[in-house]
Amino acid sequence: MKSLKVLILEDNPSDAELMLHELRKEGYQPDWDRVETENDYLEILRPDYDIILSDYSMPQFDAPRALEILSEKKFSIPFLVITGSVGENTAVQLIKLGAADYLIKDRLTRLGPAVTKALEEHQVKRQARKAEEALKESEKRYRTIFENTGTATIIIEPDHTISLTNSEFGKQTGYSKDASEGKLKWTDFVHPDDHEQIKEYLQLSGKEEQAPPDQIKFRYLTQDQETRYGYLTVSPIGRQGQMAASFIDITEREKAVQKLETSEQRYRGIFNGVQDALLVQNMIGEIVDVNQQACDIYGYSREEFLTKTVRDLVPEEKHDQVPSPDNPYTAAEEFTTESIHLRASGEQFPVEFTTRPHLMGGGEEVILVGLRDISERKKREQILERQLQETSSLHNLATTATVETDENVIIDQATEIMGKVLNPEFYGVLLLDPQEKVLTVHPSYRNIPQELVDVKVPLNKGIVGQVVKTGGSIYLPDVEESTQFLEIVPGIKSELCVPIKVQDNVLGVINTEDKRPDAYSAADERFLVTLASQLAISIQRARLYRTVERQVNRLQTLRSIDRTISSSLDINITLNIILEHVLSQLEVDAACILLLDQDSKTLSYKKSRGFKTSALTSTHLLVGKGYAGQAVLENKPVHISNLTEKPGKFIQSRYLQDENFVFYYALPLNFKGKIRGVLELFNRSPKQVPQEWKNYADTLGGQAAIAIDNAEMFEDLQSTNLELSQAYDSTLQGWARALEMKDHETEGHSKRVVNLTLAIAREMNIPPEEMIHIRRGALLHDVGKIAIPDKILLKPGKLTEDEWEEIRKHPLYAEKMLKPIQYITPALDIPLSHHERWDGSGYPAGLTGENIPLAARIFAVVDVWDALRSDRPYRKAWSQQQAIQYIKENSGKEFDPRVVRVFLKKIQHQ
């Protein structure tokens, strides 16, 4: 018996029992439940029932409702309807609702087979459903995998149609499933230019004997016709010819790669296109990359370069300045500097380079070196530096020449400039002596042996002489090829000589010599020509200045001599000054003046300068004897250029032999047609005497003649003046004596007051030239009393006020008497003002203080002192103490206090 779990929906128990009976007959052992209402059905309904047997219609429930509830519950249970009668339409409806079959109650014998059939069909359906569910589950899993591959995946049919796509395909291409599945061919979205390679790839993918590439790169078009890039993988699936294809979008990566490639190309283009050499080196000095410019500069190929290290590019002495495996950089710094590098040929050349640390993509630290060959720049810099040096040197020389008047200083600087700019071995200036027609070596000439310093080169010898003659430069790159070369310094190989000239006037030459052949360039010659030209102008200017200065000095000398002649009354002083100027202006070692005695016609020594001995002090020469006598006799100069060859009578003087004179010049001193003496000039070395020297010597001789003539005239005048002065003084003394006699002054009063007044004046530092006037004023202090009537002047009794008024006029009478006498006028201070008082109470003008002439203030004290110390008709003389006391008491009233102090000091020491 087969167990069977049955749910019976029947309101009639008998009918239910019949159903069970038929089931047992069929071989089933039913386990059953019966319900007749909907509620009971809902309560008992479970999915574990094998079959449900239901009456079509029950009082409270029916089969269609039961089928509906079963469908809602989604239970898969065979459902058979058993009814008394049912129409065809109802039967169809029941089948549609899910009934497995239906039976008429009066045909229950069919129930067993119907149940068996229903169970079998249900089993088939259940298995089919399970298979369908399994298929659906499989498809679900496949779809999940298909959708979640992470790549755009499609199924390609043999006719190239895309039968299936995942969502990633839609995202990447923009095609929806509806627009692509079954409608789109792969050729529709693959870029036309890549069709052939895709066909080949698909063909290879379908063959087992030849493995295709794992993936290929291709281009595809989106629905918007945008070109994108992807990696494609294809494998055969399912039936023959069906392919599964998947691809990933690599557009951004491709753009990045293209950008990187473009950048790399641009970098490489820039790297190779820059003018500077570019090197990439690691921290131990290995060269890892270079550009083409570096290859061109150094002479290595790129392949050769990459086998080198930085040490291979620098001289050995600079190895410690660059990195190496033994001396790596620990920290790179950015800096710019200059150095010397080596080309592949071994040639050294200057470079300027900049280093900059850099991190490579993998984090490796390298040093980027930008480097340029600065050989041309260095040459230009050297040229510019040379030009600057030349310009600066010439400027400095010009500046010196504007303030320096010594041509030796200028030549010395020019020689120093030659050494700095050209760096020759032997160089300097030779000056032309036009009279001797030789070139003399200037003391500033450099590096020649000492014994050659005084060498004089004739103008018909050597290159230097040829340059003077032609006035043009001469350069001998190899002196052995020239017959004109004159060897002075042994070993000379090359010589450059340029003239020092102004227009056609050659002053000398600049000469440079070297032991190297072809030591000088055209630029060197141009510079020396410029230097020589500027030097010539500077020398000429210095000489002109010296000439002008000499002329000015000579004029000043003549002016000084004129002032001396005019102001000095001593012929010895005047002649000494003239001789000093003769030695300095005429540049001779010694000079002597001999005076001519007109009566005896004899030349006698007067003054000399510059002699080591007293050889000429006893000279007495008759006119016509000796060179000096010959100059007087012939009335013209006598010039002996070399006394050793024509000594005359000088050789007879042992003293003159000791002087070692070589040059002699005798000049007659002539004034107003009368010869006053002879000026003799001596020099211990040969001396050139151009005409301007002779002219100036004549001028100095004329000044000496004037001085001698003036001295003689002054002696005569002085003698006359002395006699006249003695006559004046005698007259004044006579006047003073007459006044003493008229005024009954004590004898010797005038002499005493004169002597004491002069003594005090000297103590007060009154200039000597004023003392004569003080003396004369003291002698004539009361000369005005001559005009006072004797009855008043000699009145024995007391004078009336009118008489005193007349007495007080005697200073005015003195002024009236003496002022017309020019000789006496400077002496008026005392006669006019000796009665003035310090406090202003004196007469005749009532002067005060220092308004009173000093001579009058001095005399006032002395006059009162002498009067107090002398007997008078009306009193006896005061004692010295009384007189001193009176002077002291009236200091600052009647007398000048300063004069009183000097007076008292003088009296106390008498």
Disulfide bonds with the S-S distance in Angstrom:
none
